[in-house]
């Protein structure tokens, strides 16, 4: 009887000690919690968003039809962000194809992403008296103020593409009154989708380490969109730490900072790059921290090598991509509207698509940046019909 009493007392004492220990653990920000401490979150709505984002996009007219034949014979100078980057190469070629369909010549001013080269391209285009100038991809118009003003004085419209988010276009118009028109991007929507995917896959328990590069205009907004979505969907069980690493420091700082973060906070389960070009460097940091089994990457830009990492089951869980050829035709849709005196559109309504293990092979095997968005003939025919040239 005495033994039984002592046994019960010991059991109660151990239980009390366990409760105290658990209470202490609950106060630590980086403590890994058990499934019993992670109550189920209803992710039905966010999973529906992801399912929709994974489907191949279909074309719908971004605006009213117009007579593009009025632009026939005109010349457009295209100055891309960097002619050596696959993103720009694909978009530039598609712009040429779209221009040809409308009888417009697109002249490519090649460069390696240096501001003096953009200035040279602008000066050359003005001297050649082209009919329009496109900053594709986009060279920052704020760095080309005198050249854009000179183009306006010469009667040459300037169109900026894929730099400003759809929600920022109004501000961009006020800040850059000499720019004739803009083609919006969906950067912030991509940030939201990255958060949604992490929420859906984690059951509403996300601890993310987000690496931004705020010298690039959309970066801060993408990071905010990601964090805001976590707060909206799962405020009590999701969080993100956002750090800023300039692109010039990626090679040295990204692997070391990611490794240090994961070792400091073992509960981090997602590492997110603002642009997927840093993904291999994130992978190095995750590997060095010994966290390849517990940490995944969600990314944005649709780079082929990152899509291939999904196929290889190598750290990347999901990638948000854009149909680059479609972007080229959308750019020309806005250019043709400007050249024909048609009111520019507030948005070209280009799509995003989310790829994960379930649909990534639609991008090809091996993956490439052009496939995975349905039959390109459909959006091309859609634009031709819109322009009255089909």
C-alpha positions as CSV (number, residue, x, y, z in Angstrom):
1,X,0.0,0.0,0.0
2,X,2.9,2.3,0.9
3,X,4.6,1.5,-2.4
4,X,1.4,2.2,-4.3
5,X,1.0,5.6,-2.7
6,X,4.6,6.5,-3.3
7,X,4.3,5.3,-6.9
8,X,1.2,7.5,-7.4
9,X,3.0,10.5,-5.8
10,X,6.0,10.0,-8.1
11,X,3.7,9.8,-11.1
12,X,1.9,13.0,-10.1
13,X,5.2,14.8,-9.5
14,X,6.6,13.8,-12.9
15,X,3.3,14.9,-14.5
16,X,3.6,18.3,-12.8
17,X,7.2,18.7,-13.9
18,X,6.2,17.8,-17.4
19,X,3.4,20.5,-17.4
20,X,5.9,23.1,-16.1
21,X,8.4,22.1,-18.8
22,X,5.7,22.4,-21.5
23,X,4.6,25.8,-20.2
24,X,8.2,27.0,-20.4
25,X,8.6,25.7,-23.9
26,X,5.4,27.5,-25.0
27,X,7.2,30.8,-24.2
28,X,10.1,30.2,-26.6
29,X,9.6,31.7,-30.1
30,X,11.6,29.0,-31.9
31,X,10.5,25.9,-30.1
32,X,9.2,23.1,-32.4
33,X,5.7,22.1,-31.3
34,X,4.1,18.8,-31.5
35,X,1.0,18.0,-33.6
36,X,-1.2,18.2,-30.4
37,X,0.0,21.8,-30.0
38,X,-0.8,22.6,-33.6
39,X,-4.5,22.6,-33.8
40,X,-6.0,21.9,-37.2
41,X,-6.5,25.0,-39.5
42,X,-9.3,25.0,-42.1
43,X,-7.4,25.3,-45.3
44,X,-10.3,24.5,-47.6
45,X,-10.5,27.9,-49.1
46,X,-6.8,28.3,-49.7
47,X,-6.5,24.8,-51.3
48,X,-9.2,25.9,-53.8
49,X,-7.1,28.9,-54.6
50,X,-4.1,26.7,-55.3
51,X,-6.1,24.3,-57.4
52,X,-7.3,27.1,-59.6
53,X,-3.7,28.6,-59.8
54,X,-2.4,25.2,-61.0
55,X,-4.7,25.0,-64.1
56,X,-3.5,26.1,-67.5
57,X,-4.7,29.7,-68.3
58,X,-7.1,30.5,-71.1
59,X,-7.1,33.7,-73.1
60,X,-9.7,36.4,-72.6
61,X,-9.5,39.8,-74.2
62,X,-7.8,42.3,-71.9
63,X,-9.7,45.2,-73.4
64,X,-11.9,46.3,-76.4
65,X,-11.0,45.4,-80.0
66,X,-9.3,48.0,-82.2
67,X,-8.0,48.4,-85.7
68,X,-4.3,47.6,-85.5
69,X,-3.8,48.1,-89.2
70,X,-3.4,51.8,-88.5
71,X,0.1,50.9,-87.1
72,X,1.2,49.0,-90.1
73,X,4.7,50.0,-91.3
74,X,5.7,51.6,-88.0
75,X,9.0,50.9,-86.2
76,X,9.3,50.0,-82.5
77,X,12.6,50.1,-80.6
78,X,12.7,47.5,-77.9
79,X,15.2,48.0,-75.0
80,X,15.1,45.1,-72.6
81,X,16.4,44.8,-69.1
82,X,19.1,42.4,-70.1
83,X,19.3,40.7,-73.5
84,X,21.4,37.9,-72.2
85,X,18.7,36.7,-69.7
86,X,16.4,33.9,-71.0
87,X,13.3,35.8,-69.6
88,X,14.0,38.8,-71.8
89,X,15.2,36.8,-74.8
90,X,11.9,34.9,-74.9
91,X,9.7,38.0,-74.4
92,X,11.8,40.0,-77.0
93,X,11.4,37.3,-79.6
94,X,7.6,37.1,-79.0
95,X,7.3,40.8,-79.4
96,X,9.0,40.5,-82.7
97,X,6.5,37.8,-83.8
98,X,3.5,39.8,-82.5
99,X,4.8,42.9,-84.4
100,X,5.2,40.9,-87.6
101,X,1.6,39.7,-87.3
102,X,0.4,43.4,-87.1
103,X,2.9,44.6,-89.8
104,X,5.1,46.5,-87.3
105,X,8.9,46.1,-87.2
106,X,10.4,45.6,-83.8
107,X,14.1,46.6,-83.6
108,X,16.0,45.0,-80.7
109,X,18.7,47.0,-78.9
110,X,20.8,44.4,-77.2
111,X,22.5,45.0,-73.9
112,X,23.9,43.4,-70.8
113,X,21.8,45.2,-68.2
114,X,23.9,48.3,-67.8
115,X,22.4,51.7,-67.4
116,X,24.8,53.4,-69.9
117,X,23.7,50.8,-72.5
118,X,20.0,51.6,-71.9
119,X,20.8,55.3,-72.4
120,X,22.7,54.5,-75.6
121,X,19.7,52.6,-76.8
122,X,17.3,55.4,-76.0
123,X,19.6,58.0,-77.7
124,X,19.9,55.8,-80.8
125,X,16.1,55.2,-81.0
126,X,15.4,58.9,-80.8
127,X,18.0,59.6,-83.4
128,X,16.5,57.0,-85.7
129,X,13.1,58.6,-85.2
130,X,11.3,55.4,-84.4
131,X,7.6,55.4,-83.8
132,X,7.7,54.0,-80.2
133,X,10.2,52.9,-77.6
134,X,9.6,49.9,-75.2
135,X,11.5,49.5,-72.0
136,X,10.9,45.7,-71.7
137,X,11.4,43.7,-68.6
138,X,12.0,46.6,-67.4
139,X,14.8,49.1,-67.4
140,X,13.8,51.5,-64.6
141,X,12.4,54.6,-66.2
142,X,13.5,56.6,-63.1
143,X,17.1,56.1,-64.3
144,X,16.3,57.3,-67.8
145,X,14.4,60.6,-67.1
146,X,16.3,62.9,-69.5
147,X,16.1,60.3,-72.3
148,X,12.4,59.7,-71.8
149,X,11.8,63.5,-71.7
150,X,13.8,63.8,-75.0
151,X,11.7,61.1,-76.6
152,X,8.5,62.8,-75.5
153,X,9.7,66.1,-77.0
154,X,10.4,64.3,-80.2
155,X,6.9,62.9,-80.3
156,X,8.0,59.3,-79.5
157,X,5.9,57.5,-76.9
158,X,7.7,55.4,-74.3
159,X,6.1,52.2,-72.9
160,X,7.4,50.6,-69.7
161,X,6.6,46.9,-69.2
162,X,6.7,44.3,-66.4
163,X,8.3,46.5,-63.7
164,X,5.4,47.9,-61.8
165,X,2.8,45.7,-60.2
166,X,-0.9,46.1,-61.3
167,X,-1.7,47.8,-58.0
168,X,1.1,50.3,-58.4
169,X,0.4,51.5,-61.9
170,X,-1.6,54.5,-60.7
171,X,1.3,55.7,-58.6
172,X,3.8,55.0,-61.5
173,X,1.7,57.3,-63.8
174,X,1.9,60.1,-61.3
175,X,5.7,59.6,-60.7
176,X,6.6,59.2,-64.3
177,X,4.3,61.5,-66.3
178,X,6.6,61.4,-69.4
179,X,6.0,57.6,-69.8
180,X,3.1,57.2,-72.2
181,X,1.9,53.8,-71.0
182,X,2.7,50.8,-68.8
183,X,2.2,47.1,-69.0
184,X,1.6,45.8,-65.5
185,X,3.0,42.8,-63.8
186,X,1.5,40.6,-61.1
187,X,4.4,40.5,-58.7
188,X,2.3,40.9,-55.6
189,X,-0.2,38.3,-56.6
190,X,2.7,35.9,-57.0
191,X,3.8,36.7,-53.4
192,X,0.3,35.9,-52.2
193,X,0.2,32.6,-54.1
194,X,3.6,31.6,-52.6
195,X,2.1,32.1,-49.2
196,X,-1.1,30.3,-50.1
197,X,0.9,27.3,-51.2
198,X,2.9,27.1,-48.0
199,X,-0.3,27.5,-46.0
200,X,-2.1,24.7,-47.9
201,X,0.8,22.3,-47.7
202,X,1.6,22.9,-44.0
203,X,-1.9,22.7,-42.8
204,X,-1.8,26.3,-41.8
205,X,1.4,26.2,-39.9
206,X,4.0,28.3,-41.7
207,X,7.3,29.7,-40.3
208,X,8.9,31.2,-43.3
209,X,12.3,32.9,-43.9
210,X,11.8,35.3,-46.8
211,X,14.8,36.8,-48.6
212,X,14.1,40.1,-50.4
213,X,16.3,42.4,-52.5
214,X,14.8,45.8,-52.1
215,X,17.0,47.7,-54.5
216,X,14.7,46.1,-57.2
217,X,11.4,48.0,-57.3
218,X,8.8,45.1,-56.8
219,X,10.8,43.3,-54.0
220,X,9.4,45.0,-50.9
221,X,5.8,44.7,-52.3
222,X,6.2,41.0,-53.0
223,X,7.5,40.4,-49.4
224,X,4.6,42.4,-48.0
225,X,2.1,40.5,-50.0
226,X,3.5,37.2,-48.7
227,X,3.5,38.3,-45.1
228,X,0.1,39.9,-45.4
229,X,-1.4,36.7,-46.7
230,X,-0.1,34.7,-43.8
231,X,-1.6,37.3,-41.4
232,X,-4.9,37.1,-43.2
233,X,-5.2,33.3,-43.5
234,X,-3.6,32.0,-40.3
235,X,-2.6,34.9,-38.0
236,X,-2.1,32.7,-34.9
237,X,-0.1,29.9,-36.6
238,X,1.8,31.5,-39.5
239,X,4.6,34.0,-39.6
240,X,7.5,35.2,-41.8
241,X,10.8,36.9,-41.1
242,X,11.8,39.1,-44.0
243,X,15.5,39.9,-44.6
244,X,17.0,42.1,-47.3
245,X,20.1,40.9,-49.2
246,X,21.1,43.0,-52.2
247,X,21.6,41.1,-55.4
248,X,25.3,42.0,-55.4
249,X,25.7,40.1,-52.1
250,X,23.7,37.0,-53.0
251,X,26.6,34.7,-53.6
252,X,28.3,35.5,-50.3
253,X,25.4,36.3,-48.0
254,X,22.4,34.1,-49.0
255,X,23.9,30.7,-48.1
256,X,25.4,31.8,-44.8
257,X,22.4,33.8,-43.6
258,X,20.0,31.0,-44.5
259,X,22.1,28.5,-42.7
260,X,22.4,30.7,-39.6
261,X,18.6,31.3,-39.6
262,X,17.8,27.6,-39.8
263,X,20.2,26.7,-37.0
264,X,18.9,29.5,-34.9
265,X,15.2,28.6,-35.4
266,X,14.7,24.9,-36.1
267,X,10.9,25.5,-36.6
268,X,11.4,27.3,-39.9
269,X,9.8,25.1,-42.6
270,X,9.8,27.4,-45.7
271,X,12.6,29.5,-47.2
272,X,11.3,31.9,-49.9
273,X,13.3,33.9,-52.4
274,X,11.8,37.1,-53.8
275,X,13.2,36.2,-57.2
276,X,14.0,32.6,-58.0
277,X,17.5,33.4,-59.3
278,X,18.7,33.0,-55.8
279,X,17.2,29.5,-55.3
280,X,20.4,27.5,-55.8
281,X,22.0,29.6,-53.1
282,X,19.1,29.0,-50.7
283,X,19.6,25.3,-51.4
284,X,23.2,25.6,-50.3
285,X,22.2,27.2,-47.0
286,X,19.5,24.6,-46.4
287,X,21.9,21.8,-47.1
288,X,24.7,23.2,-44.9
289,X,22.2,23.5,-42.1
290,X,21.2,19.8,-42.5
291,X,17.6,20.8,-43.0
292,X,16.8,19.2,-46.4
293,X,14.2,16.9,-44.9
294,X,12.3,19.6,-43.1
295,X,12.6,22.8,-45.2
296,X,11.1,23.5,-48.6
297,X,11.3,26.4,-51.1
298,X,8.5,28.2,-52.9
299,X,9.6,30.6,-55.6
300,X,8.5,33.0,-58.3
301,X,9.6,33.6,-61.9
302,X,9.3,30.3,-63.6
303,X,13.0,29.8,-64.4
304,X,13.6,26.4,-66.1
305,X,16.3,25.3,-63.7
306,X,14.1,25.9,-60.7
307,X,11.2,24.0,-62.3
308,X,13.6,21.1,-62.9
309,X,14.3,21.1,-59.1
310,X,10.6,20.4,-58.6
311,X,10.9,17.5,-61.0
312,X,14.0,16.2,-59.2
313,X,12.3,16.5,-55.8
314,X,15.2,18.8,-54.8
315,X,14.0,21.2,-52.1
316,X,11.6,23.3,-54.4
317,X,8.0,22.5,-53.7
318,X,6.3,25.0,-55.9
319,X,7.1,27.7,-58.5
320,X,5.0,30.6,-59.7
321,X,5.6,31.2,-63.5
322,X,4.4,33.5,-66.2
323,X,3.9,32.6,-69.9
324,X,6.7,34.6,-71.4
325,X,5.6,34.5,-75.0
326,X,2.2,35.7,-73.9
327,X,3.9,38.6,-72.1
328,X,5.5,39.6,-75.4
329,X,2.2,39.7,-77.2
330,X,0.6,41.6,-74.3
331,X,3.4,44.2,-74.6
332,X,2.7,44.6,-78.3
333,X,-1.1,44.9,-77.6
334,X,-0.4,48.0,-75.5
335,X,2.1,49.3,-78.0
336,X,-0.3,48.9,-80.9
337,X,-3.0,50.7,-78.9
338,X,-0.6,53.6,-78.3
339,X,0.4,53.7,-82.0
340,X,-3.2,53.7,-83.2
341,X,-4.4,56.4,-80.8
342,X,-6.4,53.8,-78.8
343,X,-6.6,54.4,-75.1
344,X,-4.0,52.3,-73.3
345,X,-5.3,49.6,-70.9
346,X,-4.9,49.8,-67.2
347,X,-4.0,46.1,-67.2
348,X,-3.1,43.5,-69.8
349,X,-4.5,40.8,-67.5
350,X,-1.7,38.3,-68.2
351,X,-1.9,35.1,-66.2
352,X,0.3,33.4,-63.6
353,X,0.4,29.6,-63.1
354,X,1.6,27.7,-60.1
355,X,3.6,24.5,-60.7
356,X,4.3,21.7,-58.3
357,X,5.0,18.0,-58.6
358,X,1.4,17.5,-59.9
359,X,1.7,19.5,-63.0
360,X,5.4,20.5,-63.5
361,X,6.0,18.0,-66.3
362,X,3.7,20.1,-68.5
363,X,6.7,22.5,-68.7
364,X,8.6,19.8,-70.5
365,X,11.2,17.1,-69.5
366,X,13.6,18.7,-69.0
367,X,11.6,21.8,-68.0
368,X,11.7,25.0,-70.1
369,X,10.4,28.5,-69.6
370,X,8.1,28.5,-72.6
371,X,5.9,25.5,-72.1
372,X,3.2,24.8,-69.4
373,X,0.7,27.5,-70.3
374,X,-1.5,25.8,-72.8
375,X,-1.4,26.1,-76.6
376,X,0.3,29.4,-77.6
377,X,-1.7,29.5,-80.8
378,X,-4.8,30.3,-78.7
379,X,-3.6,33.5,-77.1
380,X,-1.9,34.5,-80.4
381,X,-5.2,34.0,-82.3
382,X,-6.9,35.9,-79.5
383,X,-4.7,38.9,-79.9
384,X,-4.9,38.8,-83.8
385,X,-8.7,38.8,-83.5
386,X,-8.6,41.7,-81.1
387,X,-6.4,43.6,-83.5
388,X,-8.5,42.8,-86.6
389,X,-5.6,41.1,-88.4
390,X,-6.6,37.4,-88.2
